């Protein structure tokens, strides 16, 4: 006999994809370029650790992993980007701007785009009680500290939900960079069928946290430079062949450390050696997509 309880459990499983948007349109890249790289960083500072567990605030060595960003990581990365004559997008938590205003001001002064990354890097779950406050406080902090109203957003912990997607559209965000389901920009479609913000999908292999950060209690080891550089070059080469886009998710408390900075320096030099590659900020890529979308 059929198990009715088991059938009820199956009834709760939705028979539709999570993303209703069609595969990304194949628009040409500007200036005759063949492919694109969205160069971006996530500035979490200590909020990367206290958002997981507020008790970490009293664990000073744990907190020092995040504190490295303001003391060393961001200054070194800004120095490297200036040497390479590159502009990037820095997704900054409002907490980081409040706790380290000089760090946030230095990013802005160097001419880089400031993106929204929540206030305290809280996971944007569907039932999160502070979902709206996390967005609004993030806007308020970046406006108060930097005079910036960001147009781009990256979700803390790389997560999203329908309530968040609607909220981003309502608050005037033009683009998100959180999803991992395409290799080109596309327009999100909300559950009610209306268009959402532009999505600049993340390339999972360009998340340096997976390869370069090992705190005292992490089972994850640090990957050698040669391994990561080989992986990043191969992914970039194939993406250029596809005519697509890669998106980096780099963290100053990872890539701002000596071994990781050397890796990033070599990778950026390799990327810049490819004349067919457009290296751009999220705002530049989203603006180009919107123009192509309007023309189409």
C-alpha positions in Angstrom: 0.0 0.0 0.0 1.2 3.6 -0.7 2.7 5.5 2.2 0.4 8.6 2.4 2.8 10.4 4.8 5.6 9.9 2.3 3.4 11.2 -0.5 2.7 14.3 1.5 6.4 14.9 1.8 6.8 14.6 -1.9 4.0 17.2 -2.4 6.1 19.8 -0.6 8.9 19.5 -3.2 8.4 22.2 -5.9 8.5 20.9 -9.5 10.1 24.0 -11.0 13.5 25.5 -11.3 14.6 28.0 -8.6 15.6 30.5 -11.4 12.9 31.3 -13.9 15.1 33.5 -16.0 16.1 32.2 -19.5 19.8 31.5 -20.2 21.8 34.7 -20.5 21.5 36.5 -23.9 24.7 36.6 -25.9 25.4 40.3 -26.3 28.7 41.6 -27.7 31.3 43.0 -25.3 32.3 46.6 -25.8 35.3 47.8 -27.8 35.5 44.5 -29.8 36.5 42.5 -26.8 35.9 38.8 -26.8 35.2 38.2 -23.1 34.9 40.0 -19.8 36.2 39.8 -16.2 34.3 41.4 -13.4 37.1 42.2 -10.9 35.5 42.3 -7.4 36.4 42.0 -3.7 34.3 41.4 -0.6 35.2 43.5 2.4 33.8 41.8 5.4 36.5 42.6 8.0 35.5 41.2 11.4 31.9 40.9 10.4 32.8 37.7 8.5 33.3 36.1 11.9 30.8 37.8 14.3 28.0 37.2 11.8 28.5 33.5 12.3 28.7 33.8 16.0 28.6 37.1 18.0 30.6 35.4 20.7 33.6 35.6 18.4 33.9 39.2 19.3 35.5 38.2 22.6 37.9 35.7 20.8 40.5 38.2 19.9 42.7 36.0 17.7 39.7 34.8 15.7 38.8 38.5 15.2 42.3 39.3 14.1 41.7 37.4 10.9 39.1 40.0 9.9 41.1 42.9 11.4 43.9 42.1 9.0 41.8 43.8 6.2 42.0 47.3 7.5 45.6 47.0 8.9 47.2 45.3 5.9 45.0 43.6 3.3 43.1 46.5 1.8 46.1 48.9 1.6 48.1 46.2 -0.1 45.4 45.4 -2.6 44.8 49.1 -3.4 48.6 49.4 -4.0 48.5 46.4 -6.4 45.5 47.7 -8.3 47.2 51.1 -8.7 50.3 49.4 -10.0 48.2 47.5 -12.5 46.1 50.6 -13.4 42.9 48.6 -12.7 39.6 49.6 -11.2 37.5 47.1 -9.2 34.3 46.8 -7.3 34.6 46.4 -3.5 31.4 45.0 -1.8 31.6 46.5 1.7 29.5 45.6 4.7 28.1 48.6 6.5 29.6 47.3 9.7 33.1 47.4 8.1 32.6 51.0 7.0 31.5 52.0 10.5 34.3 50.1 12.2 37.1 51.0 9.8 36.1 54.3 8.1 39.6 55.1 7.0 39.8 51.8 5.1 36.5 52.4 3.4 37.4 56.0 2.5 40.7 54.8 1.0 38.9 52.4 -1.4 36.6 55.2 -2.5 39.5 57.7 -2.8 41.3 55.3 -5.1 38.4 55.5 -7.5 36.9 52.0 -7.0 33.2 51.2 -7.0 31.6 50.6 -3.6 29.0 47.9 -3.6 26.4 46.8 -0.9 27.3 43.7 1.0 24.7 43.9 3.8 25.3 45.6 7.1 26.6 42.8 9.4 27.1 40.1 6.8 24.0 38.2 8.0 22.8 35.3 6.0 19.7 36.5 3.9 17.5 33.5 4.6 13.8 33.8 3.7 12.7 33.9 7.4 15.6 36.1 8.6 14.1 38.6 11.1 16.6 41.3 10.1 16.5 40.9 6.3 15.1 44.4 5.6 17.2 46.1 8.4 20.3 44.4 7.0 19.7 46.1 3.6 18.6 49.4 4.9 21.3 49.8 7.6 23.9 48.9 4.9 22.6 51.7 2.7 22.6 54.1 5.6 26.2 53.3 6.7 27.7 53.7 3.2 25.8 56.9 2.7 26.8 58.4 6.0 30.4 57.3 5.9 31.2 57.7 2.2 28.4 59.6 0.6 27.8 56.6 -1.6 24.4 55.1 -2.7 25.5 51.8 -4.1 23.9 50.4 -7.2 25.4 46.9 -7.0 24.9 44.2 -4.3 26.5 40.9 -3.3 24.8 38.7 -0.8 26.6 37.7 2.4 27.5 34.1 2.4 26.6 34.1 -1.3 22.9 33.3 -0.5 19.6 34.8 -1.7 15.9 34.4 -1.4 12.8 35.8 -3.1 12.1 38.4 -0.4 15.6 39.7 -0.9 15.3 39.9 -4.7 12.2 42.0 -4.4 13.8 44.2 -1.8 16.8 44.9 -3.9 14.6 46.0 -6.8 12.5 48.2 -4.5 15.5 49.9 -3.0 17.0 50.8 -6.4 19.7 48.3 -6.7 20.6 47.8 -10.4 22.6 44.7 -10.3 23.4 41.7 -8.1 26.4 39.4 -8.1 25.5 36.4 -6.0 24.1 33.6 -8.2 26.3 30.9 -9.8 24.2 29.6 -12.6 25.5 31.3 -15.8 28.6 32.6 -17.5 27.1 35.9 -18.7 25.0 38.7 -17.3 21.2 38.2 -17.4 18.0 39.9 -16.1 16.5 38.1 -13.0 12.8 37.2 -13.2 10.9 37.4 -10.0 8.4 34.8 -8.8 5.5 37.0 -10.0 7.0 37.1 -13.5 8.2 40.7 -13.4 11.8 41.6 -14.2 14.2 41.9 -11.3 17.7 43.3 -11.2 20.6 42.4 -13.5 22.6 39.4 -12.3 26.4 39.3 -12.8 26.9 35.6 -11.9 29.8 34.6 -9.7 32.5 32.2 -10.9 32.8 29.8 -8.0 36.4 28.9 -8.7 37.5 32.5 -8.3 36.5 32.6 -4.6 39.9 32.8 -2.8 38.3 31.8 0.5 38.2 28.2 -0.7 42.0 28.1 -1.4 43.7 30.6 0.8 42.3 31.0 4.3 42.9 28.5 7.0 42.1 29.7 10.6 43.2 27.7 13.6 40.2 25.4 13.7 39.6 25.0 9.9 40.1 21.6 8.3 40.9 23.4 5.1 44.5 23.6 4.1 46.1 26.4 2.0 46.6 25.6 -1.6 50.0 26.4 -3.2 50.2 29.3 -5.6 51.0 27.1 -8.5 47.8 25.0 -8.1 45.5 28.1 -7.8 47.2 30.0 -10.6 46.9 27.0 -12.9 43.2 26.7 -12.1 42.5 30.4 -12.6 44.4 30.6 -15.9 42.7 27.5 -17.3 39.2 28.9 -16.3 40.0 32.2 -17.9 41.4 30.7 -21.1 38.3 28.6 -21.6 36.0 31.5 -20.7 37.7 33.7 -23.3 37.2 30.9 -25.9 33.5 30.8 -24.9 33.2 34.6 -25.2 31.8 34.7 -21.7 32.6 36.3 -18.3 34.4 35.4 -15.1 33.6 37.1 -11.8 36.1 37.1 -8.9 35.1 36.9 -5.2 38.4 38.0 -3.5 38.7 38.8 0.2 41.3 41.2 1.6 41.8 38.9 4.6 42.8 36.2 2.1 44.3 37.8 -1.0 45.9 40.7 0.9 48.3 38.2 2.6 51.8 38.0 1.1 51.6 34.5 -0.6 48.1 35.3 -1.9 49.0 38.8 -3.1 51.9 37.4 -5.1 49.4 34.9 -6.7 46.9 37.7 -7.5 49.7 39.9 -9.0 50.7 37.1 -11.3 47.1 36.3 -12.3 46.2 39.9 -13.0 49.4 40.2 -15.1 48.2 37.2 -17.1 44.7 38.5 -17.5 46.1 41.9 -18.7 48.3 40.0 -21.2 45.1 38.9 -23.0 44.1 41.9 -25.2 40.7 40.3 -26.0 39.6 40.5 -22.3 37.6 43.4 -20.9 38.4 43.9 -17.2 35.7 46.0 -15.6 33.7 47.0 -12.6 30.2 45.6 -11.9 28.7 49.0 -12.6 30.4 49.1 -16.1 29.3 45.6 -17.0 25.7 46.2 -15.7 25.5 49.5 -17.7 26.7 47.8 -20.8 24.2 45.0 -20.4 21.3 47.5 -19.8 22.3 49.3 -23.0 22.4 46.1 -25.0 19.1 45.0 -23.5 17.4 48.2 -24.4 18.7 48.1 -28.0 17.6 44.5 -28.4 
